[in-house]
């Protein structure tokens, strides 16, 4: 079963954890110095916040899947929509190792479809440069790179 994913860059993690914990009536299932995540069933969402982004607000959206078969289905959907795409295999991001497909919607918002394989002890890595130097809170490729690569 698929789960909606929302990642928001926040200014103050402690204030945001307090707010979202009250809103969701649950503490985060992952709580780090720079990141927190809730895995909710009602609504079915993987909601994450971090202080790693350069801009406050929505960092990226996504669909989390539970199997390689569901990830292949999502990849086929991206192909059918003729969306630009970047593939990341066994990438470390947000304290998890995952297989991912990244794309960008017509508004320029990064979307990921991914299957989480395991947890990792660090925030993550980027394929091009250290996470600290990337555009957003997570390991999302820079939107223009996805578009440019899709045209080559």
Secondary structure, DSSP 8 states (H G I E B T S, - for coil): --EEEEEEE-S-HHHHHHHHHHHHTS--SEE-SSEEEEEEETTEEEEEEES--SSSEEEEEEEEESSHHHHHHHHHHHHHTT---EEEEEEEETTEEEEEEEEE-TTS-EEEEEEEEEE-SSSB--SSS-GGGSSSSSS---HHHHHHHHH-
